[in-house]
Amino acid sequence: MNQSRRTFLKASLAVGGVAVAAGAGLLAPSRVLAASWPDKAFAATSVKDALSILEGSADTTESKDISVDAPDIAENGAVVSIGVETSLPSTESISIMVPKNANPLAAQYLLSKDAEGYINLRVKMRETSDVIAVVQSNGKLYSAKKSVKVTLGGCGG
Amino acid sequence: MAKKEMKIRAWMDGDRAMVKAIIFHPMETGMRKDKQSGKKIPAHFIKEITCKHGDKTVLTCMWGTAVSKNPFISFRFKGAKSGDKVSINWVDNQGNTETGVANIR
């Protein structure tokens, strides 16, 4: 599943459109939908499940080539700034996980060849937790994490 | 909802282009309750963002509800020059969409 999803993503990046890839008969319609927004992965309640659905495997190797830039203490869990930078070659995707959130997967970024292994975003965190960045590079998964202490949760009212 | 347009800044730093953008969006998780009525506020969040350099997609973002309100995007890419166009398009779970365009300085 993973392989065809990647193939599809590459194809759609190369030709610049879902319609073209589907029209060329490369993929069954269900695959196209699966690639558009990974609803099952976002609904998963554990990091392992989310990763298995998203990348087809939950086996990650810790890597020193990924740096996760996040505050040690976040006063407001509703806005926690997270930066991820990696020097791993041919990075295909960067996913951000917050294990203690109801749904750990916060975001997945799919990078083209030209994009550098760098992203920055702001996420909500329910409580003190690690922030895990999972990077897919050359078909393998690498991860790095950083612990963030949250003094005021970001998912309440 | 009074809607504010997204803001995009793009500039060259040596041989790479740097892009920063802010989108004005409530990013409701669907888990929050209205304090007065006690009813759940329906989920309203951006699902997918496509960032393009000219016609080429540079970055696709898949977002869940954990992304903060008025989300921020930042990325860098190679192969651009000053004056090139960068566009960012988002689609949310209620079918709303917006495209912002900026020229690289």
Boltz contact constraints between the chains, C-beta under 6 A:
constraints:
  - contact:
      token1: [A, 13]
      token2: [B, 57]
      max_distance: 6.0
  - contact:
      token1: [A, 16]
      token2: [B, 55]
      max_distance: 6.0
  - contact:
      token1: [A, 37]
      token2: [B, 47]
      max_distance: 6.0
  - contact:
      token1: [A, 37]
      token2: [B, 48]
      max_distance: 6.0
  - contact:
      token1: [A, 37]
      token2: [B, 62]
      max_distance: 6.0
  - contact:
      token1: [A, 42]
      token2: [B, 64]
      max_distance: 6.0
  - contact:
      token1: [A, 79]
      token2: [B, 68]
      max_distance: 6.0
  - contact:
      token1: [A, 101]
      token2: [B, 66]
      max_distance: 6.0
  - contact:
      token1: [A, 105]
      token2: [B, 64]
      max_distance: 6.0
  - contact:
      token1: [A, 106]
      token2: [B, 64]
      max_distance: 6.0
  - contact:
      token1: [A, 106]
      token2: [B, 66]
      max_distance: 6.0
  - contact:
      token1: [A, 107]
      token2: [B, 63]
      max_distance: 6.0
  - contact:
      token1: [A, 107]
      token2: [B, 67]
      max_distance: 6.0
  - contact:
      token1: [A, 108]
      token2: [B, 62]
      max_distance: 6.0
  - contact:
      token1: [A, 109]
      token2: [B, 61]
      max_distance: 6.0
  - contact:
      token1: [A, 110]
      token2: [B, 60]
      max_distance: 6.0
  - contact:
      token1: [A, 111]
      token2: [B, 59]
      max_distance: 6.0
  - contact:
      token1: [A, 112]
      token2: [B, 57]
      max_distance: 6.0
  - contact:
      token1: [A, 112]
      token2: [B, 58]
      max_distance: 6.0
  - contact:
      token1: [A, 114]
      token2: [B, 58]
      max_distance: 6.0
  - contact:
      token1: [A, 114]
      token2: [B, 77]
      max_distance: 6.0
  - contact:
      token1: [A, 114]
      token2: [B, 78]
      max_distance: 6.0
  - contact:
      token1: [A, 114]
      token2: [B, 79]
      max_distance: 6.0
  - contact:
      token1: [A, 115]
      token2: [B, 58]
      max_distance: 6.0
  - contact:
      token1: [A, 115]
      token2: [B, 59]
      max_distance: 6.0
  - contact:
      token1: [A, 115]
      token2: [B, 77]
      max_distance: 6.0
  - contact:
      token1: [A, 116]
      token2: [B, 76]
      max_distance: 6.0
  - contact:
      token1: [A, 118]
      token2: [B, 76]
      max_distance: 6.0
  - contact:
      token1: [A, 119]
      token2: [B, 75]
      max_distance: 6.0
  - contact:
      token1: [A, 120]
      token2: [B, 74]
      max_distance: 6.0
  - contact:
      token1: [A, 122]
      token2: [B, 68]
      max_distance: 6.0
  - contact:
      token1: [A, 122]
      token2: [B, 72]
      max_distance: 6.0
  - contact:
      token1: [A, 123]
      token2: [B, 66]
      max_distance: 6.0
  - contact:
      token1: [A, 123]
      token2: [B, 67]
      max_distance: 6.0
  - contact:
      token1: [A, 123]
      token2: [B, 68]
      max_distance: 6.0
  - contact:
      token1: [A, 124]
      token2: [B, 66]
      max_distance: 6.0
  - contact:
      token1: [A, 124]
      token2: [B, 68]
      max_distance: 6.0
  - contact:
      token1: [A, 157]
      token2: [B, 32]
      max_distance: 6.0
  - contact:
      token1: [A, 157]
      token2: [B, 35]
      max_distance: 6.0
